[in-house]
Amino acid sequence: MIMTKRSVLADLYFFLLGVEEMQTDKTNVIDASVLLGELKSANNEMGKVIKNIQQIAQQTNLLSLNSAIEAARAGEAGRGFSVVADEIKKLATRSFSSTKESTQIIEDIQIKANQVMGARTADVAYDTIDKIDRNLFERNCDAQAWAGFTQVKNSLCSDDPNRIENANALLNKIVEIYEVYFDLYVLDTAGTVVAAGVHRELIGQTMAEKEWFLDVKAANKISVTDLYYSPTEDRHTVAYSCPIYDDHGQIIGYFSSRFNWEYIYDILDSARIGQRGELYIINKEGCVIASPSRKGTLTDNLCHIKAAQLAMQGEAYGYTLEVDSRGNTKIYGYAHTRGYNAYKGKNWSAIVIETI
């Protein structure tokens, strides 16, 4: 990213005020980690200048000391020179005091820069997990709403010879309209697939031993799986399952959907992280379930990172600063799911890593 000195200062000014420019091209998004890195670099240069001033002050102090000695030796003739030496010493003392204060100010600026970056990184993590919660809350509502559709209930309790085909057609239409789903299923209380939107070959097969079916049957309410790999879809998915009730409130079967996990990446890809930044969504065991790179899903684990540990323990929001083996300062922002309305979340967390 090529930026002029003027634009860097201007962007940093707006960033510190909490103002973000509206950008339509993600390549033009302000990279706050770079800006703060440049700020710290400028502070280091200021530190070098202060160090030079300290050296001059030391030499001046030494000069004043030598001048005072020579003035004392000169006696009455050196009295005027003694006054000058005394003023030089006062100047050196003031210079020492000023450089010490300046050094402290520079250190404070560097600390504040890290704190600003840490807070921003935590904000990005919070915003990301919140958006995911809101998205999955909608999936939560979808399953429960569709479980009450007439065609769905009729497939389990009607004598209509076309009841299965009608249910299949409805489920297929929903999948076509709601592109965020791979498939929708209706199952009887024993776990046998009665209707399907896409994979009709599964009709008649039992899902009684599947973990997602055992969970919803045990809960007798909406149940959501963690991310898993579906051989049927040959992709990662999350299953939403809930009971189907007849008109008398009795459970007559179960409705289950398969969410297209690719739509979560729309949220991750739009997150405002730096060009060297990293973003991960982890489950309650610390296993990576999503990242903009699309790598490490259900194989990489971040439980060794302190920020991930804090998030996994349920700490809602925060950041940590660590220095790696190469001397790079890394900021780890984290946020733990709060859920959204009736959706309680799956104890997932967002982890954002920025290197300065």
N, C-alpha and C positions, 0 to 999 in steps of 0.2 A: 504494500500500500504506500504510494508516494504522496507525501503531504508537505506543504511549505511550513516554515517555522511559524508564520502568522496563523495558519490554519490549525496547527497543533495547539498553540496557546488558546485560540478561540474555542476549539473543541473541548479542551481541558476545562476551560472556564465554564462552559455550558454543562459539562458532565458533573463538575463539582456542585453546581447549582441543582443538579437532579433533572436537567432538561435534556431530552434526547431528540436529535433531529429526525424528521420523518424521512425514511429512505425507501425507495421502491426496489432498488437493486441491493441484494444482500452483500455483494462485494464491496459496497460503499458504507456498510454499517461501521460506525465508529468503534475501533478496537480499543476499549478502555485499558486493557492490559498493556498495550503498546504505549498509550498516552502516559500512564502512570509510570511505566518503565522509563520513559524519556524524562519525566519529572524527577525520578530518583537519580537518573544519570546526571541531570543538571545540578542536583543537590550535591552529588559527588564532586563535580567540577567546582562548585562553590566551596566545598570542603578543602580542596587543594589550594584555592586562593586564600582561604582563612589560614591554612597551614603556613603559607608563604608569609603572610602578615605576622604570624606568631614568630617565625624565624627572624623577621626584621625587628620585631619588638625585642626579642632576646639579644640581638646584636646591638640594638640601641641602648638597652639596659646595661650591657657590658661596656659600651662606649661611655655612658654616663658615669659608671663606676670608675673606669680608668681616668676619666676627666676629673672626677672629684679627688682622686688620689694625687694627680698631678697638680691640681689647684691647691691642695693642702701643702704640698711640698714647696710651692711658689710663695706661700705665706700671703702677706698683704698684697703683693703684686698679682696674686691669682684669685683675689676675692671676686672680681667681676666674672671671671671664667667659672668660678664655683657656682654662681647663681645660674649660669647657663646650663651647667651640668645637672643641677637640681631640677630644672625645668625639663631637661631631656629625660631624666628619670621618671618624672611625673607622667610625661607623654608615653613612655614605655609601659608604665603601670596601667594607664588607661587603655592602651592598646591590648595588653594581656586580658584585661577585664572584658573588653568589647569582643575580642575573638572567642573567649570562653562562652559568652552569651550567644554569639552567632553560631558556634558549634552546637550548642544545645537547641537552638531554633531549627537548625538543619536536621538534627536527629529527630526532633518533634515532627517536622514536616514529613520525613520518611515514614515515621510511625503512623501518622495520620493518613498518608497515601495508602499504606497497607490496609488500614482500617476501612477506608472508603472502598477500596477494591474488594475487601472481604465482605462488606455489607452488600455491595452490588452483586457479588458472586452468589451470596446466600439468597438475594432477591430473585435472581434468575432461577435458582433451584426451586424456590418456593412457587414462583409463577408457573414453572414447567409442571410440577407435580399437581398443582391446582387445576391446570388446564386438562391434564390427564384424568383427574378425578371427575371433573365436570363431563368429560366425554363419556367416561364409563358409567356415570350416573344415568345418562340417556340410554345406554345399552341395558342398564338395570331396569329402567322403566319400560323399554320396548318389550322385553320378554314377558313381563307381567301383564302388559296391555294385550299383547297378541294371544296370550294363553286364554283370554276370555272371549276370543272371536268365535262366532257361532260355528263356522266350518271346522275349527279346531276341536271344539267340544263334541260336535256331531260325529267326528271321526272315531270317537270313543264310545258313544252311547246312542247313536241313531241307528235305525233300521234301513235308512236310505241306501240303496245299492251303489249310489254314486258318491257316498260320503268320503271315501278315501281319495278318489280322484278330485273331488272338490277341495279337500284339504291340501292335496299336493299342488293344485293350481294356485291356491291362495298363497301358500308358502313360497312357491316359485315367483309369484308376482311381487311379493314383499322383497325377496332377495334382489330382484331386478331393480326395484325402486330404491331400496336402501343398499347402496353399493358397499357399505361397511361390513356386510355379512357374507360369509362363505356359504352358509347353509342354515336351515331351520328344520327342527324335527319335532314330531309328536310321538310319545311313547306311552304304552299302557303302564299300569302299576307294577307289572312284573319286569319292566325294562325292555320290552320288545318294541322295536321301531314300527309305528303304525303309518306314519306319513313323513315325507321329506320333500324339501323344495328343489333340491338339485340331485343329490345322490339317492335316486330311487332304488338302487341295487341294495341299499341297506334295509329296506322295508322287509320285515319278518325276522331280522337278525336281533339277537339279544344284546343289550348293553348292561345287563344286570350286575356285572362284576367291574364295570368301569368306575373309577374313583368319583368322577363327577356325578354319576347316577346315585351311587351310594350316599354321597354328601347331601344331595337334594332330598333324597328319600328320608334320610335321618333328620334333616332340618325341618322338612315340610314347609319350607318357605324359600324365597329366592336364594340361590346359592351360586357363587362365582368361583371359578377355578383360578389358580395361578396360571401364568403363561406356560404353555406346553407345546410340544411338536405333535402335529396331527398327521399320521400316515395317510389318512383319507384325503386331506387337503394338500399334503406334502409341503406344509408351511406351518408357521407358528400361529397359535390362536388362543383365545380365552373363551371358555364356555359359560354361558348364563343359562341356568335351569331353574324352573319354578313349577309348583303344582298347578294342575288344571282342575277346576272345580265344576261340579254340575250345578243345576239350579237350586239344589238343596244344600249346597255348601260342602258336599262330600268330594274327596279327592278321587278323580277317575283316571288320572294319568299325569304326565309331565311334559312340559314344553322346554326345548333346549335350543339355544342359538350358538353359532360359531362366529365370533368377531374377527374381522380381518385386521390383524395386528399392524399391517403396513400403514394404516391410517394414523397410528400413534407417531410415526416418523414425521408426519406433517408438523406436529407440535415441536418435536425435537429440532427439526431443520430450521424452524423459524426462531429458535431461541437465540438471544443476543449474547453469544459468547465470542471471545477473541479468536483470532486466526490460529493461535496456538492453544486455544482452550479445548477442554474435553467435557463431555456431558454424558452421564450414565443414569439409567433407571435401574434400581436393584430391588430384588424381592426381600422378604424378611430374613433370608439366610445370607444376604449379601451378594447373591448371584446376579450377574448382569442380565437384564431382560430386554434392554434396548439401549442403543447409542447411535448418534448420527453416522458413525462409520459402518453400522450394520455388522460389526464384528464382535465376536465373543459372546453372542447371545446363548444363554444357558450353559456356557462353558467357563467364562471368566468370573472371578469372584473378587470383590473389593473389601471383604471383611477385615483385611489387614490394615486398612486405612482408618485412622482415628475418626475422621469425619463420618465415615460409613458406620463405624461402631456406635457413635453418638446417635445417628439417625435410626439405626436398627434398635436402639434401646428406647426409642420413642421420643427423643428430643426433637421438638417441632421444627427448629430453625436455628441456623448459626453458621460459623465458619471456623476453620483452624488455619494456622500458618506453619509451614514446615520448610526446612532447608534440605534439599536432596544431597546426594554424594558429590554432585558437581558444583555445589554451592549455589544452586538456583533456588530462589524463594518461590514456593508454591502455595497458593491459596486454595483451600478446599471449602466450597460452600455446600451446605446440605439442607434439605427440607424433607420432613417426614409427612406422609399422607395424613390429611385430616378427614378424608371422606368428603362427601357432598350430599346434604339432605339425607335421604333414606339410604344412600350408598355409603357404607362405613369404611370403604377402602380395604386394601389387602395387605396393609403394613409394608407398602412399598415406599421407596425414598428416591429422591433425585440428588445426584452428586455432580457438582460442577468444579472443574479443576482449571485454574489459570496459573501460568508461569510468568513471573516477572524477572 
